Amino acid sequence: MSDDLQPLEPHEGVERFLRYRKPSVRPSTLNNAQTRLNHFLEWCDEREIENLNDLDGRDLADFVAWRQGDIAPITLQKQLSTVRAALEWWADMEAVDEGLREKVHSPDLPDGAESRDDHLSAERARAIIASLDRYHYASRDHALILLLWVTGMRRSAARSIDVDDLRLDDNAIVVENRPDTGTNLKNGDGGNRWVYLGPEVFQVIEDYAENPDRKDVVDDYGRRPLFTSKQGRPTGDTLYVWVNRATQPCQYGGCPHDRDLDECDALGHDGYPSRCPSSCGPHAIRRGSITHFLNAGTTPEIVSERMDVTLEVLYQHYDVRSDQEKMTVRKDVLDDSEVLSDDR
């Protein structure tokens, strides 16, 4: 705990935060925030935490575990996003340590926990990537969105990648479970794989790795993460925010919600990207990518291996093609097989 912090009681801290937010959000948004923070206050009361100055990363991990058993994973993620926003504001008010919000880690969502309708369409993905390619070539956002789209990998896999995992001769990238050095894959060693990117995509990733604007840092285990933040290897939540911001329609086109961009609380460094109704997270990109590959005629078995998802889960939670789209893929395969040829 910093010696420069000013004491602030949790209930007063929540009251001040909500009062600060009230002029800039809808009443329903404010009510949701109050409900979510009431759970945080209940936990503070149980733990007899009387001063926000005393909070540290271990306390916040205990809070996440305390809530985790009572609610669905997707609900927990939403609640924790509000707690992070409050922690960021309290840091500005010198009530908690700077950067404490980064220590609130959301557990990974189980496959299919999000709505099947929550996916990035191929049309939007192409528009986002084309804009990044033109105006922000080899930037962090360009490399991240492109990698997530062409590989369909989870954010835990993306954050696990090191610069040393790039394989130039194969235009590929290695995904490896390394629990002893700070990065876990969802399926453990079963998720280990090489993923082919192709020369064009690989070139973007390689150019990003050499981009002077990229923070070339070493993490606590002596590894050089591909995607980096000021603190080193970004958390999964940080990746979520980056993707949310990069997929906002106003970043590559106009706002479809008729918002005044000067007053939109989803924009800017101090904004909350997830409040944009059209932004999406890494899981939505994963679902859209899997659907796109299936629509392109890639066999489900190849998609399963490339994206590290079982066929059962793929069909149940990730395949958002319409019945007509599925028929079209089958039709192309049947046409190619010449089922009515003279050899029948």
N, C-alpha and C positions, 0 to 999 in steps of 0.2 A: 504494500500500500504506500502511495506517495505521501510525503509529509505536507504537500501543498493542498491536499483535499480539504474541502469545507464540509462539516457534518451536515447530514440531511437524513431525516427519519423516512423510512420507506413509504408510509402513507402520505406524508407531505410531498415526497418526491413524485409519486404517482399523480397526486392532485395537481402539482405544478405542471407536469408533463401534459396532462389532459387539457389543462387551461391554455397551455401554449398551442396545442393542436386544434382547439375548438374553432378558431376563425377560419381555418384553411381546409377543413374536411366536412363531409356530409354528416348529419346527426347519426345516421346508421353506422357510419365508420367509427365515429367517436364512441358510440355505445358498444361496438364490438371490441374496441381497444380497452374500454373500461372493464368489460367482462373478462377479457383475457388477463389483464393486469391484476384483477381481483384474486385470481389463482396464485399469482406471484406473491401478493400480499399475504395470502393465507399461508403460503410456505414460509415466508419471512417470520410470521407470527409463531409458527410451529418451531422454527429454528432459533427463535428469540434473537433475530437480527434486528437491531434497533438503529443501525446507522449504515447507510448505503456504502460508506467509505470502506466497510469491512469486507465487502464482496470480493471474491477472487474466482479464478477459473474452476477450482474444485467445488466451491459452493454452487456455481452455475451448473456443473455436471450433475450434482446432487439434485438440483431443481428439475433438470431434464428427466432424470430417472424417476423422480417423484411423480411427475405428470405422465410419464410414458405408459404406465400401467393402467391409466384410467381412460384414455382417449385413443381414437384412431390415429395412425401415423400422419395422415394428411392434415388432420386437425391440429396435431402437435406442431407441425411445421408452421402453420399459420399463427399459432399462439406464440411460438418462439420468435417469429419475425417481429411481432409487436414488442416483445421484451427487448430485442436487439435495438429497435428504434428508440425505446426509452433509455436504454443504457448509453446509446450514442449521445442523446440529449443531456443526460446526467453527466457525461464526461465533459461536455461543453460547459456545464454548470459547476465543474470541478467537484462533483460529488462522488464519482468513481474514476478509476484509473483509465487513462486514454487507451483505446484498443480493447477494452474489456468485452465489448460486443462480439469481437471475433472469437471469443472463447465459449460462446453458446453454440454448441454443435448439434445440428439436427440429425437424428438417425436416418440412414438411407431408407427410402420408401420401399416396401416389398413390391415385387413385380405386380402391376395391375392395380396398385393402390389409388392411382389417380384415375380420373374419368377417361374412358376410352375415346371420348370426343376431344380430349385435350391433346392435340397433336399439331405439329407444324406441317403445313401442306408443302408439296414440292414447289408450287408456284411461289409461295412466300419465301421458301428457302433459297430459291434461285435469285429472287429479287434482293434479299439481304446479302447474299454472297457476292452478287454482281456489284452492289454498291460498295461493299467493303473492298473488293478487288480494285475498284476504280479510284476510290477516295482514301482508303486506309490500307493500302497493300502491305502485307506482311506485318500488320499490327497484331497485338495480342488478340483482339476481337476477331480479326480476319482468320487467324490461325485456329482459334478455338472453335468458332462456329463451323468453319469448313471441316475441321477434324471430326466434330460431333456428328455432322450431317453425313459425311462419306463413310464413317465407321459405325455409327449408331451406338457408340460406346456410352457407358454410364459415366457420370461425373467423377465417381470414385476412381475409375480407370484413367480418365483424362488427367486428374491431378496426380496420379501415381507415376506418370511418364517422366523420365529424365532425358536430358540432352543425349546422353550416351545410349539411349534406346532407339535412336534413329539409325536405320540401316540403309545407307546410301546405295550400295550395290544392288539392293533388292527393291528400292523405292518403298520401303516398308517401315513399320514401327513395331517395337516389341512391347507387349503388355504383360507385366509380371507381378505376381503377388509377393509383397515384401513386408510382411507384418512386423518383422524384427527391426525394420528401419522406417517405420512410420506410415506405410501405405498398405492398405488391405483392399483386395478385390472382393466383390460381393460373394463370389463362389469360390473363394480361396484359390488354391493351386489349380483347381479345375478351370479357372478363368484365364490361365496363362495361354498366350497365343501370339503369333505373328500376324499382323494385319497389313495387307497390301494397300497402298495408297495410290499408286500410279505416279508417273513422273511429274505431272503438273501439280498435283496436290502436294506431293513430297517437296517440290521446290518451294512452295509457299511456306511449308512448315520449316524447312531448312533456312529460308530467308528470315523468317521470324526469329529463329534461334540466334541468328547473327545480327539482328536489328539492334542498332546502338541504343534505341529507346527502351529495349527490354532490360530489365534489371537482372544482371548475371550474378546470381547469388548461390550460395551453398547452404543447404539446410542443416539441421542439427545433427544429421547422420553423415555429413560429408558428401551428400549427393547433390547433383546439379539439376533441379527440377526444370522441366521445359517451360511450364507456365509459372510465373513468379509474381510475388507482390513485395511490398516494402519489408514485410516480415519474413519473407522466404517463400516456402511452398504455401500456396493459398489453401484455405479450408474449403470444404465442399460448399459451405454457405456463401463464401466469397465468389466461387465459380457460378453459383446460382444467380447472384446479383449481376455479375458481368453478363451472363446470358440474357437475363431479364432486360437489361439496358440495351444490349445489342439488337434485340428482336422487337424493340418498340417501333411501330410503323413510321413514326415521325423521324426516325434516324435515317431512313432510306426512302421516304416518300411523305405524303401528307397524313395528317391525323384523321382517322375515320370516325372519331367521336366528337368532332366539332369543339374541341377544347381550346381555350386560350393558352397557347404554349408558354406565354410569359407567367401564367399563374398555375400551370399544371404541376401538381405536387409529385408527379412521377418522374419529372425531368431534373437534370442538373446533378451536380456532385452531392448536394444535400437532399436530393429527392429520394423517393421510394419507388424504384422501377417496377416493382410488382403491382403497384396501384394502376398501372396502365392495363386496361381490359384486354388489350391485344398482345401484350408481351407474353413470352412463354419461358419455361425453364428447360433444363437439360433433358428431363424425362420426356417432355413433349417433342423435342427434337429427335430423341431416340425412337419414339413411337412413329413419328412421321418418316424417319429414315427407313425403318424396317418396312413400313407400308410401301414406300417408294421402290425399294429393292424388289419386293414381291410383285408390284405392278409392272416392273421392268422385265419380269420373267425369270429373275434369279430364283433358283430352287429353294424351298423352305429349309432344306438340310444345310445348304451353304450359308443362308442367312442365320440359321441357328448357331453355326460354328463361328461365324464372323462376329456376331453381336453377343455371343455368350448368353443364349437364352434357349431353354428347352422348347421342343416343338409344341408341347402341350400348352406352355405359357404363351408362346408366340401366337398360337391360334386363338387362345382365350382372351388375351389382353392387349396384344400389339397389332394384330391384323385388322385395320379399320377400313379395308376396302369394301366397296359396295358389292352386292351380288353380281351386278353387271360387270364391274371391273374384274372380279374373279373369273367370270365366264370368258372375258376377252383374253386373259392370260392363258386359260385352258385352250381357247380356240386357236391361238397362235401356235401353241405346242402341237395341237392335233393337226393343224395345217402342215406344219413342218414334218410331221411323222408320216404324211401321205397314207393315212389309214385306208384309203380306198384305192390304193395303187394296184397294179396287176399282180403284185406279189402276195396279195392277201390270201 
